[in-house]
Amino acid sequence: MTNDSFIDLRKYHQSWFDRGRPSWYVLLWWFVQAIAFPLTLHPFNSLRCALLRLFGARIGKGVLIRPTARFTYPWKITIGDYSWIGDDVVLYSLDYIHIGEHCVISQKSYLCTGSHDIHDPSFGLTTASINIGNGVWIAADCFIAPGVKIEANAVIGARSSVFSDLPSGQVCWGTPCKPHYPR
């Protein structure tokens, strides 16, 4: 085994990356989310939605967001009418995340729009948006990778890892996640 490393993290930088808001605004959001979200009881969902809207998220009517959900950059998030975001869901929104209407993102799921280039010795940041169609149910503890599109009315089984697009109206599961039969 060799001690040589392909990656040289001293060369890592993301100076090109645009978070979409100035640093002070990002820090203000993180502070508000860290304090306000955990302190709001479940019935105060409208306050969490209002805070997200205040910070630029496009949140539809009747959306339910649990107090332990986390949003990296809310101004890069759209959630359609009557959708639910469960406990401990992370929307790692380095790029845009669009969630359609009547969707359920179940507890502990992680929607990740950022990764790193494994062929780049400086471990360069890469981002790609995630698009979730209307009526999709992402069950508990799923990972949704950057650039994924899940078509309308698909079901993603618990603990699945989604690395590629999935078709509409299919029940899908696994690692990697694949369609198994029509919904």
N, CA, C and O atoms as a DFTB+ gen file, in Angstrom:
732 C
 N C O
     1  1       0.851      -1.177       0.000
     2  2       0.000       0.000       0.000
     3  2       0.896       1.240       0.000
     4  3       1.923       1.286       0.677
     5  1       0.486       2.221      -0.762
     6  2       1.265       3.456      -0.873
     7  2       0.666       4.555       0.006
     8  3      -0.526       4.546       0.311
     9  1       1.509       5.486       0.400
    10  2       1.047       6.624       1.197
    11  2       0.695       7.824       0.333
    12  3       0.233       8.844       0.844
    13  1       0.910       7.710      -0.973
    14  2       0.590       8.825      -1.865
    15  2      -0.913       9.023      -1.938
    16  3      -1.678       8.059      -1.957
    17  1      -1.329      10.282      -1.979
    18  2      -2.745      10.613      -2.070
    19  2      -3.033      11.279      -3.400
    20  3      -2.348      12.224      -3.793
    21  1      -4.055      10.783      -4.096
    22  2      -4.480      11.423      -5.343
    23  2      -5.034      12.811      -5.066
    24  3      -4.828      13.742      -5.844
    25  1      -5.738      12.939      -3.950
    26  2      -6.383      14.203      -3.592
    27  2      -5.449      15.056      -2.750
    28  3      -4.826      14.565      -1.809
    29  1      -5.356      16.326      -3.091
    30  2      -4.599      17.295      -2.299
    31  2      -5.580      18.362      -1.826
    32  3      -5.856      19.324      -2.543
    33  1      -6.103      18.186      -0.618
    34  2      -7.146      19.080      -0.110
    35  2      -6.646      20.497       0.154
    36  3      -7.449      21.406       0.365
    37  1      -5.347      20.691       0.146
    38  2      -4.827      22.070       0.262
    39  2      -5.227      22.903      -0.954
    40  3      -5.267      24.131      -0.879
    41  1      -5.516      22.252      -2.054
    42  2      -5.887      22.951      -3.288
    43  2      -7.395      23.178      -3.414
    44  3      -7.852      23.840      -4.345
    45  1      -8.165      22.625      -2.469
    46  2      -9.625      22.766      -2.546
    47  2     -10.035      24.222      -2.400
    48  3      -9.527      24.941      -1.540
    49  1     -10.951      24.640      -3.245
    50  2     -11.576      25.961      -3.123
    51  2     -12.922      25.905      -3.817
    52  3     -13.136      25.107      -4.730
    53  1     -13.804      26.743      -3.380
    54  2     -15.104      26.866      -4.040
    55  2     -15.421      28.337      -4.247
    56  3     -16.564      28.770      -4.100
    57  1     -14.399      29.090      -4.586
    58  2     -14.574      30.526      -4.775
    59  2     -15.573      30.847      -5.887
    60  3     -16.164      31.927      -5.891
    61  1     -15.763      29.938      -6.812
    62  2     -16.704      30.131      -7.909
    63  2     -18.153      29.932      -7.478
    64  3     -19.074      30.399      -8.150
    65  1     -18.358      29.230      -6.343
    66  2     -19.702      28.831      -5.935
    67  2     -20.498      30.024      -5.415
    68  3     -20.020      30.788      -4.577
    69  1     -21.722      30.169      -5.926
    70  2     -22.608      31.255      -5.512
    71  2     -23.726      30.695      -4.639
    72  3     -24.589      29.964      -5.125
    73  1     -23.712      31.035      -3.362
    74  2     -24.754      30.560      -2.449
    75  2     -26.083      31.267      -2.684
    76  3     -27.112      30.836      -2.163
    77  1     -26.075      32.336      -3.453
    78  2     -27.321      33.010      -3.790
    79  2     -27.662      34.186      -2.890
    80  3     -28.565      34.962      -3.201
    81  1     -26.959      34.326      -1.793
    82  2     -27.151      35.428      -0.854
    83  2     -25.795      35.749      -0.215
    84  3     -24.890      34.914      -0.223
    85  1     -25.657      36.961       0.338
    86  2     -24.386      37.293       1.009
    87  2     -24.175      36.455       2.272
    88  3     -25.123      35.901       2.827
    89  1     -22.928      36.371       2.713
    90  2     -22.565      35.548       3.872
    91  2     -23.354      35.907       5.121
    92  3     -23.767      35.014       5.860
    93  1     -23.573      37.185       5.373
    94  2     -24.296      37.590       6.580
    95  2     -25.729      37.062       6.548
    96  3     -26.281      36.686       7.582
    97  1     -26.333      37.035       5.351
    98  2     -27.703      36.554       5.193
    99  2     -27.776      35.050       5.441
   100  3     -28.694      34.559       6.099
   101  1     -26.784      34.321       4.898
   102  2     -26.713      32.878       5.114
   103  2     -26.589      32.587       6.611
   104  3     -27.295      31.723       7.131
   105  1     -25.712      33.291       7.297
   106  2     -25.531      33.087       8.738
   107  2     -26.791      33.444       9.519
   108  3     -27.134      32.766      10.488
   109  1     -27.476      34.492       9.107
   110  2     -28.738      34.859       9.758
   111  2     -29.755      33.733       9.603
   112  3     -30.427      33.359      10.564
   113  1     -29.865      33.192       8.383
   114  2     -30.794      32.076       8.171
   115  2     -30.431      30.900       9.070
   116  3     -31.305      30.351       9.741
   117  1     -29.164      30.502       9.098
   118  2     -28.750      29.359       9.904
   119  2     -29.053      29.592      11.377
   120  3     -29.450      28.663      12.081
   121  1     -28.871      30.813      11.848
   122  2     -29.185      31.148      13.237
   123  2     -30.692      31.047      13.494
   124  3     -31.110      30.438      14.479
   125  1     -31.506      31.636      12.618
   126  2     -32.967      31.592      12.765
   127  2     -33.459      30.148      12.741
   128  3     -34.282      29.752      13.567
   129  1     -32.953      29.366      11.795
   130  2     -33.376      27.971      11.700
   131  2     -32.965      27.188      12.947
   132  3     -33.752      26.386      13.452
   133  1     -31.763      27.403      13.448
   134  2     -31.269      26.662      14.615
   135  2     -32.070      26.975      15.875
   136  3     -32.235      26.112      16.738
   137  1     -32.562      28.193      15.982
   138  2     -33.308      28.598      17.179
   139  2     -34.811      28.391      17.001
   140  3     -35.454      27.761      17.840
   141  1     -35.363      28.914      15.927
   142  2     -36.819      28.959      15.765
   143  2     -37.439      27.595      15.451
   144  3     -38.478      27.247      16.012
   145  1     -36.814      26.825      14.565
   146  2     -37.431      25.556      14.164
   147  2     -37.583      24.586      15.333
   148  3     -38.687      24.089      15.557
   149  1     -36.518      24.292      16.092
   150  2     -36.672      23.314      17.182
   151  2     -37.601      23.795      18.298
   152  3     -38.159      22.980      19.034
   153  1     -37.766      25.091      18.425
   154  2     -38.607      25.620      19.504
   155  2     -40.083      25.690      19.137
   156  3     -40.926      25.924      20.004
   157  1     -40.402      25.490      17.868
   158  2     -41.807      25.528      17.466
   159  2     -42.388      24.123      17.539
   160  3     -41.862      23.191      16.930
   161  1     -43.467      23.978      18.281
   162  2     -44.135      22.693      18.386
   163  2     -44.761      22.324      17.044
   164  3     -44.957      23.185      16.187
   165  1     -45.071      21.051      16.869
   166  2     -45.623      20.570      15.603
   167  2     -46.814      21.395      15.095
   168  3     -46.868      21.682      13.899
   169  1     -47.773      21.791      15.952
   170  2     -48.913      22.554      15.447
   171  2     -48.555      23.945      14.885
   172  3     -49.382      24.564      14.216
   173  1     -47.335      24.440      15.150
   174  2     -46.936      25.761      14.671
   175  2     -46.230      25.681      13.320
   176  3     -45.297      26.434      13.041
   177  1     -46.693      24.765      12.504
   178  2     -46.167      24.572      11.176
   179  2     -46.217      25.855      10.338
   180  3     -45.299      26.118       9.561
   181  1     -47.261      26.640      10.486
   182  2     -47.395      27.866       9.681
   183  2     -46.258      28.840       9.964
   184  3     -45.855      29.589       9.074
   185  1     -45.734      28.842      11.189
   186  2     -44.590      29.715      11.515
   187  2     -43.338      29.254      10.763
   188  3     -42.594      30.078      10.232
   189  1     -43.107      27.949      10.718
   190  2     -41.950      27.440       9.981
   191  2     -42.071      27.759       8.491
   192  3     -41.093      28.157       7.858
   193  1     -43.257      27.587       7.936
   194  2     -43.472      27.932       6.522
   195  2     -43.258      29.421       6.287
   196  3     -42.659      29.813       5.286
   197  1     -43.744      30.251       7.201
   198  2     -43.575      31.702       7.076
   199  2     -42.094      32.087       7.120
   200  3     -41.651      32.935       6.346
   201  1     -41.331      31.468       8.021
   202  2     -39.897      31.758       8.090
   203  2     -39.190      31.363       6.804
   204  3     -38.346      32.106       6.301
   205  1     -39.530      30.200       6.272
   206  2     -38.927      29.779       5.011
   207  2     -39.268      30.754       3.885
   208  3     -38.404      31.108       3.083
   209  1     -40.524      31.186       3.828
   210  2     -40.926      32.162       2.801
   211  2     -40.178      33.476       2.984
   212  3     -39.735      34.085       2.010
   213  1     -40.039      33.911       4.233
   214  2     -39.329      35.150       4.537
   215  2     -37.898      35.109       3.999
   216  3     -37.352      36.132       3.587
   217  1     -37.301      33.923       4.006
   218  2     -35.938      33.765       3.519
   219  2     -35.879      33.291       2.062
   220  3     -34.832      32.831       1.606
   221  1     -36.987      33.399       1.335
   222  2     -36.964      33.208      -0.109
   223  2     -37.456      31.883      -0.644
   224  3     -37.500      31.697      -1.860
   225  1     -37.830      30.952       0.223
   226  2     -38.370      29.682      -0.278
   227  2     -39.753      29.914      -0.878
   228  3     -40.498      30.782      -0.421
   229  1     -40.085      29.148      -1.886
   230  2     -41.417      29.185      -2.469
   231  2     -42.169      27.983      -1.904
   232  3     -41.952      26.841      -2.308
   233  1     -43.060      28.275      -0.956
   234  2     -43.792      27.248      -0.227
   235  2     -45.276      27.377      -0.566
   236  3     -45.864      28.444      -0.394
   237  1     -45.874      26.300      -1.044
   238  2     -47.288      26.305      -1.405
   239  2     -48.201      26.302      -0.194
   240  3     -47.743      26.316       0.948
   241  1     -49.503      26.285      -0.461
   242  2     -50.480      26.264       0.632
   243  2     -50.611      24.852       1.194
   244  3     -50.446      23.862       0.482
   245  1     -50.914      24.787       2.492
   246  2     -51.143      23.516       3.146
   247  2     -49.902      22.652       3.321
   248  3     -50.020      21.453       3.573
   249  1     -48.714      23.238       3.191
   250  2     -47.469      22.471       3.349
   251  2     -47.220      22.224       4.831
   252  3     -47.424      23.107       5.663
   253  1     -46.774      21.005       5.149
   254  2     -46.455      20.637       6.525
   255  2     -44.958      20.371       6.626
   256  3     -44.411      19.534       5.908
   257  1     -44.308      21.095       7.527
   258  2     -42.871      20.939       7.733
   259  2     -42.620      20.669       9.207
   260  3     -43.003      21.468      10.062
   261  1     -41.986      19.559       9.505
   262  2     -41.695      19.191      10.889
   263  2     -40.567      20.066      11.455
   264  3     -39.727      20.559      10.703
   265  1     -40.551      20.259      12.785
   266  2     -39.587      21.170      13.409
   267  2     -38.122      20.771      13.248
   268  3     -37.241      21.626      13.346
   269  1     -37.844      19.485      13.002
   270  2     -36.449      19.059      12.894
   271  2     -35.945      18.999      11.451
   272  3     -34.807      18.590      11.221
   273  1     -36.761      19.394      10.481
   274  2     -36.309      19.446       9.083
   275  2     -35.259      20.545       8.940
   276  3     -35.313      21.548       9.650
   277  1     -34.303      20.361       8.024
   278  2     -33.221      21.322       7.817
   279  2     -33.131      21.730       6.348
   280  3     -33.245      20.901       5.445
   281  1     -32.926      23.022       6.138
   282  2     -32.869      23.617       4.798
   283  2     -31.585      24.431       4.706
   284  3     -31.426      25.403       5.445
   285  1     -30.671      24.063       3.827
   286  2     -29.393      24.764       3.751
   287  2     -29.581      26.185       3.234
   288  3     -29.218      27.141       3.918
   289  1     -30.137      26.335       2.050
   290  2     -30.397      27.653       1.452
   291  2     -31.850      27.684       0.987
   292  3     -32.147      27.221      -0.115
   293  1     -32.763      28.218       1.800
   294  2     -34.193      28.157       1.453
   295  2     -34.539      28.870       0.151
   296  3     -35.518      28.508      -0.502
   297  1     -33.770      29.858      -0.237
   298  2     -34.050      30.589      -1.480
   299  2     -33.823      29.713      -2.709
   300  3     -34.109      30.144      -3.826
   301  1     -33.321      28.510      -2.531
   302  2     -33.136      27.573      -3.642
   303  2     -34.125      26.401      -3.554
   304  3     -33.895      25.345      -4.144
   305  1     -35.228      26.594      -2.813
   306  2     -36.179      25.506      -2.578
   307  2     -37.593      25.928      -2.972
   308  3     -38.036      27.033      -2.658
   309  1     -38.294      25.026      -3.666
   310  2     -39.715      25.174      -3.977
   311  2     -40.429      23.923      -3.484
   312  3     -40.010      22.803      -3.777
   313  1     -41.515      24.120      -2.731
   314  2     -42.334      23.007      -2.264
   315  2     -43.780      23.298      -2.651
   316  3     -44.332      24.331      -2.272
   317  1     -44.388      22.393      -3.402
   318  2     -45.748      22.572      -3.895
   319  2     -46.807      22.381      -2.825
   320  3     -46.526      21.909      -1.723
   321  1     -48.032      22.758      -3.173
   322  2     -49.179      22.690      -2.263
   323  2     -49.338      21.308      -1.639
   324  3     -49.149      20.284      -2.295
   325  1     -49.687      21.307      -0.359
   326  2     -50.073      20.122       0.417
   327  2     -48.990      19.052       0.529
   328  3     -49.300      17.881       0.749
   329  1     -47.751      19.433       0.384
   330  2     -46.659      18.472       0.555
   331  2     -46.196      18.450       2.006
   332  3     -46.388      19.414       2.748
   333  1     -45.585      17.340       2.398
   334  2     -45.125      17.144       3.774
   335  2     -43.627      16.898       3.781
   336  3     -43.105      16.134       2.969
   337  1     -42.937      17.560       4.718
   338  2     -41.512      17.342       4.936
   339  2     -41.358      16.807       6.354
   340  3     -41.683      17.502       7.317
   341  1     -40.865      15.578       6.491
   342  2     -40.837      14.876       7.772
   343  2     -39.690      15.256       8.684
   344  3     -38.836      16.075       8.344
   345  1     -39.694      14.630       9.863
   346  2     -38.659      14.860      10.866
   347  2     -37.280      14.474      10.342
   348  3     -37.109      13.453       9.676
   349  1     -36.310      15.312      10.660
   350  2     -34.899      15.073      10.336
   351  2     -34.615      14.964       8.844
   352  3     -33.579      14.425       8.455
   353  1     -35.505      15.462       8.010
   354  2     -35.223      15.536       6.574
   355  2     -34.221      16.672       6.364
   356  3     -34.336      17.733       6.978
   357  1     -33.243      16.439       5.496
   358  2     -32.267      17.471       5.141
   359  2     -32.429      17.793       3.667
   360  3     -32.359      16.906       2.817
   361  1     -32.646      19.071       3.370
   362  2     -32.642      19.557       2.000
   363  2     -31.344      20.344       1.822
   364  3     -31.285      21.545       2.086
   365  1     -30.317      19.645       1.372
   366  2     -28.988      20.220       1.190
   367  2     -28.974      20.925      -0.160
   368  3     -28.561      20.366      -1.176
   369  1     -29.433      22.150      -0.134
   370  2     -29.773      22.892      -1.353
   371  2     -28.640      23.793      -1.840
   372  3     -28.800      25.011      -1.922
   373  1     -27.501      23.193      -2.160
   374  2     -26.452      23.969      -2.821
   375  2     -26.918      24.366      -4.217
   376  3     -26.507      25.399      -4.744
   377  1     -27.765      23.552      -4.804
   378  2     -28.433      23.842      -6.075
   379  2     -29.932      23.783      -5.790
   380  3     -30.340      23.599      -4.643
   381  1     -30.739      23.936      -6.814
   382  2     -32.185      24.039      -6.613
   383  2     -32.829      22.679      -6.329
   384  3     -32.455      21.658      -6.906
   385  1     -33.803      22.703      -5.424
   386  2     -34.630      21.538      -5.133
   387  2     -36.076      21.945      -5.372
   388  3     -36.576      22.896      -4.770
   389  1     -36.743      21.207      -6.265
   390  2     -38.157      21.446      -6.543
   391  2     -38.925      20.202      -6.123
   392  3     -38.683      19.104      -6.623
   393  1     -39.862      20.397      -5.189
   394  2     -40.738      19.317      -4.725
   395  2     -42.150      19.686      -5.169
   396  3     -42.628      20.781      -4.870
   397  1     -42.807      18.796      -5.867
   398  2     -44.132      19.060      -6.415
   399  2     -45.222      19.091      -5.354
   400  3     -44.946      19.127      -4.155
   401  1     -46.464      19.075      -5.819
   402  2     -47.638      19.094      -4.950
   403  2     -47.951      17.691      -4.441
   404  3     -47.681      16.698      -5.118
   405  1     -48.523      17.621      -3.238
   406  2     -48.986      16.368      -2.636
   407  2     -47.872      15.328      -2.522
   408  3     -48.105      14.138      -2.735
   409  1     -46.665      15.778      -2.188
   410  2     -45.521      14.880      -2.005
   411  2     -45.281      14.636      -0.522
   412  3     -45.611      15.474       0.318
   413  1     -44.712      13.496      -0.213
   414  2     -44.285      13.186       1.150
   415  2     -42.800      12.854       1.100
   416  3     -42.378      11.931       0.403
   417  1     -42.013      13.624       1.851
   418  2     -40.593      13.325       2.037
   419  2     -40.479      12.864       3.484
   420  3     -40.507      13.683       4.403
   421  1     -40.350      11.565       3.690
   422  2     -40.428      10.977       5.030
   423  2     -39.150      11.183       5.830
   424  3     -38.107      11.563       5.298
   425  1     -39.269      10.918       7.128
   426  2     -38.229      11.199       8.104
   427  2     -36.868      10.645       7.704
   428  3     -36.736       9.560       7.138
   429  1     -35.870      11.452       8.029
   430  2     -34.449      11.129       7.856
   431  2     -34.006      10.998       6.407
   432  3     -32.908      10.503       6.152
   433  1     -34.821      11.423       5.455
   434  2     -34.372      11.408       4.064
   435  2     -33.451      12.594       3.817
   436  3     -33.546      13.621       4.489
   437  1     -32.561      12.439       2.847
   438  2     -31.527      13.434       2.573
   439  2     -31.531      13.727       1.075
   440  3     -31.174      12.868       0.268
   441  1     -31.934      14.938       0.710
   442  2     -31.908      15.383      -0.678
   443  2     -30.649      16.214      -0.856
   444  3     -30.540      17.312      -0.309
   445  1     -29.701      15.691      -1.619
   446  2     -28.347      16.246      -1.688
   447  2     -28.044      16.778      -3.084
   448  3     -27.984      16.004      -4.040
   449  1     -27.855      18.081      -3.210
   450  2     -27.562      18.671      -4.517
   451  2     -26.070      18.935      -4.726
   452  3     -25.690      19.544      -5.726
   453  1     -25.224      18.491      -3.805
   454  2     -23.787      18.735      -3.942
   455  2     -22.964      17.474      -3.777
   456  3     -23.342      16.558      -3.046
   457  1     -21.834      17.439      -4.468
   458  2     -20.885      16.343      -4.342
   459  2     -19.502      16.877      -4.706
   460  3     -19.277      18.087      -4.704
   461  1     -18.583      15.971      -5.019
   462  2     -17.221      16.358      -5.385
   463  2     -16.763      15.525      -6.567
   464  3     -17.177      14.377      -6.732
   465  1     -15.906      16.112      -7.386
   466  2     -15.370      15.458      -8.567
   467  2     -14.241      14.513      -8.153
   468  3     -13.170      14.972      -7.757
   469  1     -14.468      13.200      -8.239
   470  2     -13.464      12.233      -7.799
   471  2     -12.255      12.175      -8.737
   472  3     -11.233      11.586      -8.385
   473  1     -12.356      12.775      -9.919
   474  2     -11.244      12.796     -10.866
   475  2     -10.400      14.055     -10.728
   476  3      -9.390      14.204     -11.416
   477  1     -10.798      14.945      -9.862
   478  2     -10.114      16.227      -9.663
   479  2      -9.236      16.141      -8.418
   480  3      -9.753      15.924      -7.322
   481  1      -7.918      16.307      -8.560
   482  2      -7.036      16.235      -7.392
   483  2      -7.349      17.285      -6.315
   484  3      -6.967      17.116      -5.157
   485  1      -8.043      18.369      -6.694
   486  2      -8.420      19.367      -5.684
   487  2      -9.816      19.108      -5.122
   488  3     -10.338      19.930      -4.368
   489  1     -10.439      17.954      -5.486
   490  2     -11.721      17.525      -4.921
   491  2     -12.819      18.562      -5.169
   492  3     -13.609      18.863      -4.274
   493  1     -12.864      19.106      -6.389
   494  2     -13.772      20.196      -6.742
   495  2     -15.239      19.915      -6.472
   496  3     -15.730      18.811      -6.708
   497  1     -15.920      20.918      -5.980
   498  2     -17.351      20.858      -5.704
   499  2     -18.131      20.761      -7.010
   500  3     -17.816      21.445      -7.983
   501  1     -19.156      19.902      -7.022
   502  2     -20.089      19.830      -8.138
   503  2     -21.501      19.945      -7.571
   504  3     -21.769      19.477      -6.465
   505  1     -22.396      20.565      -8.325
   506  2     -23.788      20.677      -7.891
   507  2     -24.722      20.384      -9.055
   508  3     -24.371      20.580     -10.218
   509  1     -25.911      19.914      -8.723
   510  2     -26.960      19.699      -9.718
   511  2     -28.301      19.690      -8.986
   512  3     -28.392      19.222      -7.851
   513  1     -29.323      20.201      -9.631
   514  2     -30.639      20.324      -9.005
   515  2     -31.341      18.965      -8.875
   516  3     -30.993      17.994      -9.546
   517  1     -32.335      18.936      -7.992
   518  2     -33.196      17.766      -7.796
   519  2     -34.626      18.193      -8.095
   520  3     -35.064      19.264      -7.674
   521  1     -35.356      17.341      -8.833
   522  2     -36.739      17.645      -9.180
   523  2     -37.622      16.458      -8.804
   524  3     -37.452      15.351      -9.316
   525  1     -38.570      16.710      -7.900
   526  2     -39.498      15.684      -7.424
   527  2     -40.885      16.024      -7.969
   528  3     -41.415      17.095      -7.671
   529  1     -41.475      15.138      -8.755
   530  2     -42.773      15.387      -9.374
   531  2     -43.929      15.323      -8.382
   532  3     -43.751      14.929      -7.230
   533  1     -45.106      15.711      -8.839
   534  2     -46.309      15.694      -7.998
   535  2     -46.632      14.275      -7.536
   536  3     -46.444      13.312      -8.280
   537  1     -47.122      14.156      -6.301
   538  2     -47.605      12.887      -5.780
   539  2     -46.548      11.857      -5.442
   540  3     -46.874      10.686      -5.249
   541  1     -45.289      12.263      -5.366
   542  2     -44.207      11.333      -5.049
   543  2     -44.145      11.102      -3.543
   544  3     -44.309      12.034      -2.755
   545  1     -43.907       9.850      -3.152
   546  2     -43.641       9.531      -1.757
   547  2     -42.228       8.978      -1.671
   548  3     -41.913       7.938      -2.250
   549  1     -41.382       9.695      -0.936
   550  2     -40.037       9.220      -0.626
   551  2     -40.096       8.725       0.811
   552  3     -40.221       9.521       1.742
   553  1     -40.005       7.416       0.993
   554  2     -40.157       6.812       2.321
   555  2     -38.928       7.100       3.191
   556  3     -37.993       7.771       2.753
   557  1     -38.940       6.597       4.403
   558  2     -37.951       6.945       5.420
   559  2     -36.513       6.621       5.021
   560  3     -36.227       5.591       4.411
   561  1     -35.619       7.543       5.390
   562  2     -34.173       7.325       5.350
   563  2     -33.632       7.074       3.946
   564  3     -32.754       6.233       3.756
   565  1     -34.161       7.809       2.960
   566  2     -33.679       7.684       1.585
   567  2     -32.638       8.756       1.283
   568  3     -32.637       9.833       1.880
   569  1     -31.757       8.438       0.348
   570  2     -30.776       9.394      -0.155
   571  2     -31.112       9.682      -1.610
   572  3     -31.241       8.765      -2.422
   573  1     -31.254      10.979      -1.935
   574  2     -31.525      11.399      -3.317
   575  2     -30.301      12.191      -3.778
   576  3     -29.973      13.221      -3.190
   577  1     -29.634      11.720      -4.813
   578  2     -28.372      12.281      -5.277
   579  2     -28.570      13.525      -6.151
   580  3     -29.666      13.765      -6.656
   581  1     -27.510      14.305      -6.322
   582  2     -27.569      15.483      -7.194
   583  2     -28.000      15.121      -8.614
   584  3     -27.589      14.096      -9.157
   585  1     -28.829      15.972      -9.202
   586  2     -29.237      15.819     -10.591
   587  2     -30.382      14.862     -10.839
   588  3     -30.767      14.653     -11.989
   589  1     -30.939      14.273      -9.792
   590  2     -31.988      13.263      -9.952
   591  2     -33.343      13.916     -10.210
   592  3     -33.678      14.955      -9.640
   593  1     -34.111      13.268     -11.094
   594  2     -35.504      13.648     -11.339
   595  2     -36.362      12.423     -11.056
   596  3     -36.160      11.360     -11.642
   597  1     -37.330      12.586     -10.141
   598  2     -38.275      11.523      -9.831
   599  2     -39.626      11.966     -10.380
   600  3     -40.177      12.978      -9.947
   601  1     -40.148      11.216     -11.320
   602  2     -41.380      11.593     -12.010
   603  2     -42.609      11.424     -11.107
   604  3     -42.545      10.774     -10.063
   605  1     -43.712      12.015     -11.527
   606  2     -44.959      12.063     -10.755
   607  2     -45.416      10.684     -10.286
   608  3     -45.308       9.692     -11.007
   609  1     -45.929      10.654      -9.058
   610  2     -46.592       9.496      -8.461
   611  2     -45.694       8.279      -8.260
   612  3     -46.204       7.175      -8.071
   613  1     -44.392       8.447      -8.295
   614  2     -43.481       7.346      -7.972
   615  2     -43.418       7.185      -6.457
   616  3     -43.656       8.135      -5.712
   617  1     -43.098       5.984      -6.012
   618  2     -42.869       5.688      -4.598
   619  2     -41.439       5.187      -4.481
   620  3     -41.018       4.301      -5.225
   621  1     -40.697       5.762      -3.541
   622  2     -39.321       5.343      -3.289
   623  2     -39.304       4.631      -1.943
   624  3     -39.581       5.243      -0.912
   625  1     -38.982       3.348      -1.949
   626  2     -39.010       2.530      -0.736
   627  2     -37.982       2.954       0.295
   628  3     -36.954       3.543      -0.040
   629  1     -38.267       2.651       1.549
   630  2     -37.419       3.037       2.673
   631  2     -35.968       2.616       2.465
   632  3     -35.680       1.537       1.947
   633  1     -35.076       3.489       2.878
   634  2     -33.625       3.282       2.859
   635  2     -33.046       3.083       1.466
   636  3     -31.981       2.484       1.316
   637  1     -33.732       3.573       0.459
   638  2     -33.216       3.484      -0.906
   639  2     -32.219       4.605      -1.160
   640  3     -32.256       5.654      -0.517
   641  1     -31.327       4.357      -2.113
   642  2     -30.366       5.361      -2.571
   643  2     -30.626       5.610      -4.050
   644  3     -30.449       4.721      -4.883
   645  1     -31.050       6.831      -4.364
   646  2     -31.469       7.171      -5.726
   647  2     -30.350       7.961      -6.405
   648  3     -30.060       9.097      -6.030
   649  1     -29.727       7.336      -7.414
   650  2     -28.613       7.958      -8.121
   651  2     -28.950       8.304      -9.568
   652  3     -28.141       8.920     -10.262
   653  1     -30.148       7.907     -10.030
   654  2     -30.550       8.213     -11.405
   655  2     -32.050       8.472     -11.445
   656  3     -32.769       8.154     -10.498
   657  1     -32.513       9.048     -12.543
   658  2     -33.923       9.403     -12.707
   659  2     -34.810       8.166     -12.585
   660  3     -34.420       7.058     -12.953
   661  1     -36.022       8.392     -12.055
   662  2     -36.989       7.312     -11.910
   663  2     -38.305       7.699     -12.594
   664  3     -38.708       8.861     -12.551
   665  1     -38.977       6.721     -13.226
   666  2     -40.176       7.017     -14.017
   667  2     -41.416       7.234     -13.166
   668  3     -41.443       6.897     -11.982
   669  1     -42.431       7.796     -13.781
   670  2     -43.691       8.078     -13.087
   671  2     -44.450       6.796     -12.777
   672  3     -44.353       5.794     -13.485
   673  1     -45.212       6.871     -11.683
   674  2     -46.144       5.807     -11.344
   675  2     -45.523       4.466     -11.021
   676  3     -46.200       3.444     -11.127
   677  1     -44.269       4.430     -10.635
   678  2     -43.599       3.168     -10.332
   679  2     -43.236       3.081      -8.850
   680  3     -42.926       4.092      -8.219
   681  1     -43.276       1.869      -8.305
   682  2     -42.788       1.612      -6.958
   683  2     -41.338       1.161      -7.116
   684  3     -41.036       0.173      -7.785
   685  1     -40.452       1.925      -6.473
   686  2     -39.010       1.739      -6.671
   687  2     -38.335       1.551      -5.313
   688  3     -38.759       2.133      -4.314
   689  1     -37.287       0.739      -5.285
   690  2     -36.503       0.622      -4.062
   691  2     -35.145       0.029      -4.394
   692  3     -34.901      -0.477      -5.489
   693  1     -34.267       0.117      -3.388
   694  2     -32.963      -0.518      -3.491
   695  2     -31.824       0.474      -3.516
   696  3     -32.013       1.690      -3.516
   697  1     -30.614      -0.104      -3.537
   698  2     -29.388       0.670      -3.648
   699  2     -28.523      -0.021      -4.683
   700  3     -27.877      -1.021      -4.370
   701  1     -28.492       0.480      -5.898
   702  2     -29.193       1.685      -6.343
   703  2     -30.684       1.432      -6.538
   704  3     -31.104       0.311      -6.827
   705  1     -31.462       2.470      -6.379
   706  2     -32.916       2.393      -6.486
   707  2     -33.332       2.127      -7.937
   708  3     -32.828       2.751      -8.871
   709  1     -34.273       1.173      -8.099
   710  2     -34.775       0.824      -9.433
   711  2     -36.271       0.579      -9.359
   712  3     -36.776       0.189      -8.306
   713  1     -37.005       0.801     -10.470
   714  2     -38.436       0.494     -10.494
   715  2     -38.664      -1.018     -10.410
   716  3     -37.905      -1.811     -10.965
   717  1     -39.755      -1.398      -9.686
   718  2     -40.075      -2.814      -9.546
   719  2     -41.467      -3.161     -10.086
   720  3     -41.648      -4.225     -10.678
   721  1     -42.455      -2.275      -9.889
   722  2     -43.790      -2.548     -10.444
   723  2     -44.606      -1.251     -10.411
   724  3     -44.251      -0.316      -9.693
   725  1     -45.709      -1.190     -11.193
   726  2     -46.525       0.033     -11.215
   727  2     -47.216       0.278      -9.874
   728  3     -47.555      -0.657      -9.149
   729  1     -47.408       1.529      -9.575
   730  2     -48.093       1.915      -8.338
   731  2     -49.555       1.597      -8.465
   732  3     -50.323       1.842      -7.535
